[in-house]
Amino acid sequence: PTPAPGVAKAKVTLLFASGGHFAGCVFQGREKVRSKTFHRYVIRAKAGTRQAVRDAMGGGSVPKSAGSSIRRHNEEALQRDINDLLEAWRGDLGESALVFVHAPGTVNKASLFGSGALSHKDPRVRGVPFATRRPTLSELNRVHSLLLGIHPDTPEPPAPPPPPGGGG
């Protein structure tokens, strides 16, 4: 399936956040306008959870190890990095016809919607309607192609021929 002509040239933004990874990309049709990825160490090894989730379990004892301190610091730094980027991209976000977001969990959603540059009530904001992988630039390219029905090996459609010049 090929996208509608207006959609094929529209500005579309994809923002993914999960497990300490963030990837964002602004597309204009098939072309990347800008992109950025971040990664921070925030997941507890072998436990598979964010440090903030472990701290919230509480029970009166919050881990005080060096690793837990590093993970807490990295969560704050990741949040700052994402907020700064979304603020810098505010113009592109405003011009985007659609903004696709994948951010499972409250911490990931808060990282995308907490800065005020993007609102979850905005009608242009959509979830991704299929499973996605780790937030990377190649994953954003894959998802963009699937969402808009653009296949990388398919050339741009040719321009329509000019109307026959039979005027006189």
N, C-alpha and C positions, 0 to 999 in steps of 0.2 A: 504494500500500500504506500502511496505517495502522499505527503502532507498537502493540505490545502495551500494554495499559492501564498496567502497572507502569512500563514504560520511558518512556511519555509524560510521567510526572510525576517521574521519577528525576532526580537531580542528575548532570549530565554535564559534564566539563571537556575543553576542547580547548586544546592547546598546540602552537604552530607556531614554528619557528625556522629561518631560512634567509637567507644572504647579508647578514647584519647587521640583518635585520628579525626582530622577535619579536611574536607576538600570542597572547594567552591570554584565554579566556573561560569562565566557569562558567555553565551553564544549569540552571534548575530547570524541567523540562518545556519549554515554549516561551519562558519568560521568562529574560532575562539577569539573573543575580544580580550579577556583577561582570565587568569586562573591562579589559584594559590592553594597549597596544601600545608598542613601543620601536623606534627605528631608530638605528643608528650607522654612520658611514662606515668600513667595514672592507674593502671590495672595491677592488682595484687597477683603475683605469680602463684600458680596452682590453685588459687581461690577463684580467679576469673571475675572478680568484682572490683569496682572503683573503690578507692580509699574512702571517699565520702560515704558510700553505702556501708562500709564496715564501721566507720565512725558513728553513723546514725543508729546502728544496732545497739550501740552503747552498752547498757548494762553496768554503767558506772566506770568502765575501764576503756579508755581510748588508747590505742597503741601509741607508744612513745618512741618507737625505734627510729633509726636514721632513715630507713626506707619509707616509713609512713610519713615522715616529715617531708621527704623529697616528693612523694606522690601528692601530698596536700599542696605544696608549693607549685607543682606542675599543673594541678587542676586550676589553680588561680591564674597561672600564666597562660594556660590554654584559653580560659575564659576571656582574659584581657586581649589576647591575640585575635580571637574571633570577633570580639566587640570592635576592636580597632579596624579590622578588615571590613566588617559590614558598614561601619561608619564611612570608611574611605570609598566604599562601593555604593553609597546611598544613591547617587545619581543613576547608576546602572540598575539598581534595584527598582527605582522609581520608573525607569523607562521600560522595564521588562514586561512583556505581555503575560508571561507565566513565570512563577518561581516554584520549582520542585524542591521539596525538602524531604530528607530522610534523617530522622534523629530519634531513634528509639530510646525511651526512658526520659524521666523528668530532668535529669542533669543535662542531657544532650539537647532537649527542647529548650531549656532555660538558656543554654549557651547561644542558641540561634535567635531566640525571641526576647531575650533579656535586655538587649542594648537599646531597643526602641527603633532601630533602623528597619526592622521587619516586624510585622504584626501577624499573629496567627489568625486574626479575623479578616485579613485582607483576602478578598475573593480570588486574587491571582495566585495565592499560595495553595499548592496542591501537594499531596503525598505521592510517593512513587507507588504505582499499583501492582508492583511485583517485587520479588525478593532481590535484594542488592547485596553486594559483597563489601569488603572493607573500603572505606572512603579513600580512593586514590584518583588521580587524574585519568588513568585508563578506565576506571569504573565509571566515572562521569561521562567520558566519551561513549562508552558502551550504552549507558542508560539514555543519554541524549539521542543516540541513533535509534534505539528501540522506541522511545517515547514519540518521536516525530516521524518514525517510519523512514528514516534516512539510512540507507545502507552504504557504508564507506566505499564499496567497490562499484557502486552505481554512479555514473557521471551525472552532472547537472542536466536536467531536461533541456533540449534545444529551445531557442526562442521560437514562438509561433511565426509562420511565414507571413509576410506583409499581405494585406488584402489585394486582390487583383485590381490593377489600375485601369478601370474601364470608364472613368469619367470623361466628359467631353464638352 
